[in-house]
């Protein structure tokens, strides 16, 4: 029976994570004893807490302390606590292909059922990093409720304040799901109180500031790591007594007649019994398409392009994913063997290999990766499978194209090289490293869709600069800048299907080979970068930079679209928004947000036309960022692709060759 209270309904969730990047395996037994077992004690004392962990962590605990798992199973079955799920590994779903996310959720449920007797219906969104495309995946996996951070969802969506205090629904593409809010400020307050940084009376005053007489309100006491009490990840610090403080504080709260401690599933049931039925909300926004918990420095770029060489780690994961996909399609091995490949891939895509990863876990990652590559290579050889393609075929505009193999028209001035193939008219700035001056697809629009906005284009002095396309920008931690905007003499080659314009540049950070392949048969241009570096340290490195030309677009219907970990592309209208993913949120952190673009595709368009940028993430992983704002009576829109960023986790050095390519196509929509 649902419990109907006219009071403050609270929940406390403890996230258990033995994959924690800074935790060595030698500490696992003491963490289970000192950080996880106290949670069972809280539940036995009648405190209705929730416990969440990935299936990977649950398996490790079962190996080291099987009695813990048995007790957890019994307490959950008796309704004395709630077990909350997340998947096989803690992975950042909006940065990962939908197929892998499905495998992750399915494998997690398999382990939960095996060890706990059933799979949970409530999920904690991994690292509180959410995108719209995930809703359908969670509901498909049997989840009825998500726990997601309020603060950053509200930041750009500005729901009515009443939404903060009741469960809501999040809108997916084909389904919707109940949402119970976490709150970064709230759990940080609780954590600081237990750490004796905040006076307990001040905390109680803060918590009950959420209480309003005569109405039900939902709030969170805690929704974060269990390992931060009676332990300090990454530090050899002996701490005792904090879980005793947790118990005393929870009891003090529950003894107050204004409040009751419940589990998320009970809160969701209460809400439905009282009516519920709100219109589903969009948690995402153009400003923050991939929503993440906590302050701005803690954003999805930390798992995409910083850390301990996350770019190359993500590249390798994409390579193996493509090979496993071929193996599955070929149906040449057993289901059990296939599931094992999927599980290992889900594990190596875990978030904790991408942040402050200690040597032991970094080497463990590479051991798993190496084993997965050996196994997939063996299967490819045994069954003579065809390697996965490194490109995709685009759906371009539905219109006739000029006869193939016609000769291109190539002309030049002192500073501009023009290549016209019939399907593409490309102008390059030879005094700026072959930056794109203008790129026109005549069958789509007579105006160039992207290129360079010259100094003085805008009256607003904040945009009083040249804005190029097709270039590279590197920025060190010390703010020393390198670009490839040099005078060059390009090499031009023509064959039956395309014209290639290429150049080699010596930059302070690398030797750069850059080329454009301009199609004669379709509206398509490929931009390729090849870099040789001798010791490039953690820094901001962005390429595949494209500036939209406002003259070609209707600002009122302008949009951007990409896939963020789900099945379908998410479209964000840009009019009226200010988007600055590429800007630092605070000192020491070089970017504030990004798109997932998990299929490598980003599309920009209005009601009549669009252009699409594609990159193969298994060649070199990159993450797109958007900068958009209204300027004067026009707008500014630029797409960056980052292959390296800086934050508190960044500790990477590159040496050798790296290659990335970006294919631009265009199409008519009417």
N, C-alpha and C positions, 0 to 999 in steps of 0.2 A: 504494500500500500504506500502510495506517495505520502510524504510528510509535508503538511501545509503549515508554514510558519509565517507570522507577521514579524519578521526579524531579519537580521543580517545573516545570510547563508554563506558560510565560508568553506573553502577547501584548502588542503595543504598537500602538495604533490612533491615527491622526492625522486629526482632523476638519477639513476644508478648507471654509471658508465665506466667500465673497466678498460675501454678503448681510449680513455682520456689521454690526450697527446703527451702529457708530461708525467704519466704514471708508469713506472717500471713494473714488470710482471712480478718481481720479487715482493712488491708491496700488496699484491692482490689478497693474500690471506688476511693480512692485518686490516685492509679496507673492508673486507667482508665482515670481519669480527667487530671492528670499531665504528664503521659507518653504515653498514647495511643491517646487521643484526639488531641494532637499536630501533630500527624501523618496525621490525616484528614485535619488539617489546612495546612500542607505542600502541600498536594495534591491539595487542593483548590487554593493555591497560584501558581499552575502551575508546581510544582516540581514533576516529575514523579518518585515517590518512590514506593517501594513494601512493603507489609505488610504480615507477615506470622504468623499463630497461629494454634495450634491444635484445633480440634473440641471441646474438653473439655473446653479449654479457651474461645472459641467463645460462647459456651453455658452459661458460667458464665457471660460473658459480656452482653449477651442478657438478662439474668435475672436481672442484676443490672442496665444496661443502654441500653435498647432496641433501643433507638434513635441512638446510636453509630453504631449498626449493620446495621440499615437502611441506614445511611449515607455512611458507608463503601460499602454496596451493590450498592448504586447509583453511587458513585465515580468509582467503578470498572466497572460498566456497561457503564459509560460515557468515559472510557479509561483514566481517570485522575490518576489512580494508578493501580497496579496489586496486586491481592490477590494470595498468594502462599500457597500451602497446605503442610501438613505433615502427617496427619492421625488423628485418634480419640484421641490418646494420644501421647506425646513425649516419645517414647520407643526406646531402643537400639536394633534395628532389628537384627543385626548379632549375638546377644546373646539369641534370642528368636525363638521358632519353627516357621516354615514357615506358618503353619495354623493360628497361632495367628497374625502374620504380615498381612496376607490376611484380617483377620477379622478387624484389626486396620484400614487398608486403606479403606476397604469397608464402615465401620461405619463412618469414617471421611467424605467420599464423601456423605453419606446420610445426615449428619448434614449440610455440606457445601451447598448442594442443597436446603435443607429445609430453611436455614436462609439467604443464599446469592443468591439463585436462580440458581446456577450452581456450578459445582465442578471445581477446578483449573486444569490446565494442566502442571503447573510447581510445583515441590516439592523441599523443602529444606530438605536434608537428616538429619534426627534427630541427633542432637549433632554432625553433620558432621562425623558420624560413619558408614562406608560403607563396604560392602562386595559384591563380584561378584554376589552371589545368589539373591541379592535384585533387580537387574535390571529387571528380568522377572516379579517380583511381582509388581513393579511400573508401567511397561507398561501394564500389565494385568488390573491394576486399572485405566487405562486411562491417566496416566501421559506421557507427551512427552519429558519433560526436567527435569533434576536434577540439583540442585546447590550443588556443592561439593568442599571441600577445595583442593587447588592446592598443598600446601607446602609439605604435607606428602605423597601425591600420587607421586609427583616428586622425593621425597627424595631417594627412592630405585628403581624407574623405569627409571629415567634420560631420559625423552623424549627430543626431540629437544626443545630448549628454545622458539621457535616460537609457540609451543603448548600452552604456558602460555597465549598468547594474543588473542586467538581465541576460540570460542566454539569447543568442541570436542565431540566424541561419546564414551560411555563406553560399553564394551562388556559384555553381560550376557551369559547365556548358549544357549538360543533359540532366544533372541532378543537383540537389542541394543537401547541405549537411548542417546539423546543429553545431554551434560554436559556443564554448564556454571560454570566457576571457581569462588569460593570464595578465600580469601587469608587471613590467620591468621595475618600476619604482617600488611597488609593493614588495616584491620578493627581495629586492636589494635592501629595503628597510629592515625586513625580518632578518636577513643574513647579517647585517651590520649590528643589529640588536644582540644576536647570539654571539657575535664576535666582540661584544662589549664596546662597540664604537658609538652606539646610540643607547640612551637611557631607556630602560624598559617602560617607564611611565610615559615618556614621550612617544614611544612606539604605540602603546595602547591608545593614547590620545589620537594619534594619526589613524590607526585602524578604525576606531569607532567614529571618526569623522565621516566615514562612509555610511553610518547608520542614520536612518530617517524614521521617525515614529509613524506608524500607521501604514507602512508598506513594506513589501519584501524587497530586499536587495541582495545581489550576489557579489561576493568579492573574494579575492585570493589572498591567502596568508603567505604561501610559499609555492614556487613552481620553478625549481632550479636544482643544482647539483647536490647530491647527498654527500659527496666526498669533500665538501668544504667545511664540514663540521667534524671535529676531532681528527682532522687531517688537513694538510695543506698541499695540494697538488704542485709538484715542482720544487718543493722545499723540504729539507730535512728538519722539520720543526715538530717537536713533541707537544701535542695539544690534548688536553683531557677536560672532561666536564661539560663540553658544549652540548652533547645530546641530552644531558641532564637539564640544561637550560632550555633546550627545545621542549622537553616534556613539561617543565614547569610553566613555560610561557603558553603552550597550547592548553594546559589545564586552566590557567588563569583566564584565558579567552573563553573557554567553553563553560566556565562557571558563571560568566556574565549572562544574565537573562536576556540581553539584547541579541545574543548570537548563538548559532548552532554550527558545529563542524560536521560537514557532510562530504560525501564523495561526489565526483563530477557526474556520474551516472544518476545518482539520486537527485542532484540538482536539476538535471535535464528532465527527469520524470516529474518533479515538482512543477517545473515550468509548464510542461505539457498539460498537467492536471489543472493548472490555473488558467489555461486558455492558449498561451503561446501564439503562434500563427503570424509572427511579423513577416514582412516582406524580406526576402533574402537580400543581404548586403553584398556589395563588392568590397573586399578587403584590400585589394590591390589598387594601384593608381599609376598614372603616367610617371609621376614623380618617383614612385617606389613600386615598380612592377613586380619585384621580388621583395616581399616584406620580410624584415628581420627584427628580432627583439633588440632591446637595449639602445644605448646611445649610438650616434652616427658612425663612430669609428668601427662599430661592430656590424658590418654589412656584408652582403654575399660575395663581394670582391675578395674577401679574405680567403675564401675556399677556391676561388677561380684563378687568381693570378698573383697571389703573394705566397706566404708560407715557405715551406722547404721545397721550393721548385714545383709549385702546384701546376704550372703550365705544362711541364713535361710529364708530370704524373697524370694529369687529365688527358693529355695526348695519348699516352699508352693505354689508358682505360678505354678510350674511344677505339683505338686500333683493335684491342681484344674483343670489344663489344661487336664490332663489325664482323670479325671472324666467327664468333659464337653464333651470330645471326645467320651466317651462311651455313654453319653446321646444323642449326635447327631446321632451316629450310630444306636442306638436303636429307634430313631424317636418317642419318647413317649410324647413330649411336643410340643406346637405350635411354629411356626417360630418366633413369636413376643417374646415369653418367651426365646427361644434360643438366639435370638439377644441380649436380655438384659444381659444374662449370659456372652456372648462374650464381650459386652461393658465393663462390670465391670472388667473382667479379663484383658482387654487391659488397663484399667485405672490403676489397681494395678501393672501392669508391667511397669509403667511409670518410667523414669529415675530419676526423682526428689525425689522419695521415697528411693533412693539408694545413696544419697550423704550427704550434710550437712542438713539433714532433721530436722526441728524443731519439738518439741513435738506434737504440734497441728496436723501436717501432718502425723507424725508417728502414732498417735492414729487414725487418719482418715483412714490411710491405713489398720490398723488392724480391724477397724469397717467394711470396705468394704470386707476384706478377710473373716472375721467371718460370715458376711451375705451370702457371696458366698458359703462358706463351708456348712452352715446350709441349704441353698436352694438346693445344689447339693445332700447332704445327704438325704434330704427329698424326692427328686425325685428317688434316688436309692432305698430307702425303699419302696416308694409307688409302684414302678414298678418292684421291686425285681431284680434289675440289678446286674450283676456280677462285682465286683471291678476290676479295670484295673490291668493287670499283672505287676509285678515289674521287669521283665526281658524280653529280646528279644531272638529270635532264630537266630543264625548266619548261614550264608552260609559259610561253611568251604570247605576244599579241596575236589575235586571230585575224590576220590580214595577209595579203599576198606579199611576197618578197621579190626583189629583183632577181633575174636569172643568176644562178650560181656561177662562180669563177670569173666574174667580170674584173677588169683591171681597176685598181683603186686609183683615186686622184690624190696625189701627195704634193703639197706646196709648203713653202716656208718663208718667214721673214726673219728679221734679226732675233726676234724673241719668241715667235710662235711657229710651231709645226702643226700643219693641218692634214689630217688623214680622213678622206671620205670614201666609204665603201658602198654607199647606196643604202645600207641598213643602219650605218653609224656614221656620224660626223664627229670626229674627235679633234680637239685643239689642245696642244700641250705647250707649256711654258719652258722653253729650252734654257732660259736664264734662271729657272727655279727648279732644277732637278727633274724635269718632265712632270711637274705638277699639272693636273688637268685644269685647263682654262675653261673649257666648256665641253660637255658631252651630250650630244643630241641624237635622238632616235627618231628620224623623220616620220616613220609610219605611226608613231605614238604621239608626238608633239613637235610642232615647229620650233618650240622654245627648247633650249638645253635644259635638262633636268638637274644636272649637278655640275659643279666646277668651282671657279674662283670668284669670290666677291672682293672686288678691289677696295683698297683704302679709300674712304670717302663715300662708299655705297650707302651707309647709314648716316643720318645726322647725329644720332646719339653717340657721344664721344666714348662711351663705354664699349662701343663696337667700332672704334676708329682704327682699324687695322686691316691687313689683307687676310682673307680666309681662304685657304687653298683646299684642294682635294688631291688624293692620291699620294700624299707625302708621308713622312715619318717624323715623330716628335719624341725625343728622349729627354728625361729630366732626372738628374741625380737627386739623392737625398738632400744635397746641399744646394739644390735649385740651379745647377749648371745645365744649360739647355743645349741640345744638339738637334739640328734638323738637316734634311737632305736638299735644301733649297739652293743649290749651287748651279752655276753655268755649266752646261754639258753639251757634248756633241753626240747625239744619238746615232745608233746603228739601226738601219731600217731594212727589214727583210720582207719579201712578199712571196706568198705561194698561192695556190688555186683557191684556198678557202679563207685566208686571213692575211693581215699585215701585222708584223711584229716590230715594235719600237722598243729598243732597249738601251740601257746605259749602265756604266759601272762608276760608283762613287767611292772615294776614300773619305770616311767620316772618322771623327775622333773615337767613336765607340766600336766601329766595325768597318769592314769592306762590304759595300752593298751593291748587289746586282738587282736592278729593277727593270721590269719589262711589261709592256702592254700588248696583248694579242687582240686585234680588232677584227671581228667577224665580217665576212662578206655576205653571209647567208642569212643571218638573223640579227636581231638587235641585242648584241652581246659583246662585252669587252672583259677580258681577263687581265687582272693586275697581279703580278707576281713579285714577291720580295725574296731575295736570297741573301742571308747575312753570314759573314764569318767574323766571329768575335774571339778575342784572346782571353778575356776574363771579365765579362760583364757582370757586375755585382748588382744586388737588389736595388731596383730603381723603377721609374715609370717609363714604359716603352709602348708607344701606341703607333699603329699603322693602319692601313685600310681605312683611312680617314676620308669621309665624303661629305661635302657641304652642298645641301640642296639650294637651288637657285629659285628665289621666291617668284620670279616672273612666270615660272612654269606652273605654279600651283595656286589653287584656291585655298586661302588660309582658313576659311570657315569650315571646310570639310577635310582638312589635313589630318592624317592619321599615321600611326606606325604599328606594325604587326609582327609578332614573332611567337614561337612556341617556347614555353617556359616549363618543361618537364612533363607536360600532359600530352594528349593526343592532338589537340587542335591549336591553331594560332590564336593568341590573345591580341585583340585590337584596342589601341588606346587613341582616343581623339586628343589632339594637341591644342586646339584653340582654347585660350583662356588659362592654360597651364604654364608653369615655369619649371622646366626639367633641366637638372644639372648633375647628371650621374658622374660626369668626369671631374667635378670639382671636389677639392679636399674638404671633408667635414670638420677637420681639426688638424692642428700641427702634427706632422709625423704620419699622416694617413693621406694617401694621394688620390683616392676616389671614394665616392659616397654611395654609389648604387650601380646596377648593371642590369642588362637583360640576360635571360638564360640562353635563348637562341639555341636550344638543345638539338635542333636538326641543322644548325649552321646557317639558318636563313633569317634575314631581316628585310621587311618590305616597308617602303614609304609610299604613300599615295594620297590622292584626294578622290572626289567623286568620279573622275573621268580617266585617271591614268595612275600608274605606279611604276616604281623601279625596285628591283630586288637585288640584294647583295647576298651571295652565298660563299661560305668558306668551309673547307673540309677539316673538321676538328681532329681527325685522326692523322692529318699531316702535321699541323701545329695548332694546338688549342688556343683560341682567343675568345675574349668575352666582349660583346658590344656594349657601348655606353652612348647615351643620347644627351645632347644639349639642345634645348629648344626654349625660345621665348619670343613674345611679341616685341618688335622693335619698330619705332616710328609707326607708320601705317602698314608695316610689313611684318616679317618674322625672320628669325634666325634658326636654322636647323642643321645640326651636324651629327654624323654618326662616327664614332671612334671604335676601333677594335684593339683591345689591350692584350699584350702578351707579357706584361709584367707590371706589377704595382708594389707599393710600399705600405706597410702598416707595422704594428707591433710584432707580427709573426714572420715578417719577411726576412728570409735568410737563404738566399740562393745566389749561385754564381754560374754563369754560362761560359762554355768554351767550345768552339767548333762551329759547325754549320747549322743553320736553321732556315727553313723555307716555309712561306705562307702565301696562299693565293686567294684572291677575291674575284668572283665573277659577278658582273653587273649586267642585268637584263632589264627590259622594260616591256610594258604591255598596256593596251587600251582596256579600259573597264566599261566603256559605253560605245 
